């Protein structure tokens, strides 16, 4: 079993983490689960993984810090960031910090394994002519500002020049997961 690839799941949703853990274990992975950066540090003190799946939003913590920690521990670790609220800003930051791929939820084990294998990128990925809507631009700006303020809603609202409650209402419409 020690020859099996080691995968760390950094996910605060216990039910989702358990489902992914069982699915990966059936595929021959050894799986360690962490719900926050502190638990990840404890896992990394024992062994560096071959693969990692990191949720972008971990309660009050940012998964980007986990990406940075994993990459610093072993740059060869293949890291996939998984999020329910993908944005260009967070995707760029995740890749800069060492993530290999960035996937939007819902994603299953097949999607994650495909992302593990897609390290080199695909030059044949189609480029679309889709115009970005104002709502999408606003959402991406909100996400970028939230990430820059360590997901502190009050600070992000101040930086965006809006009332905190207004920002909270916008975030309720598209929940962070």
Buried (B, 14 or more C-beta within 10 A) or exposed (E): EEEEBBBBBBBBBEEBBEBBBEBBEEBEBBBBBBBBBEBBEEBBEEBBBBBBBBBBBBEEBBBBBBBBBBBEBBEEBBBBBBBBBBBBBBBEBBBEBBBBBBBBBEBEBEBBBBBBEEEEEEEEEEEEEEEEEEEEEEBBBBBBBBBBBEBEBEBBBBBBEEEBEEBEEBBEEEEBB
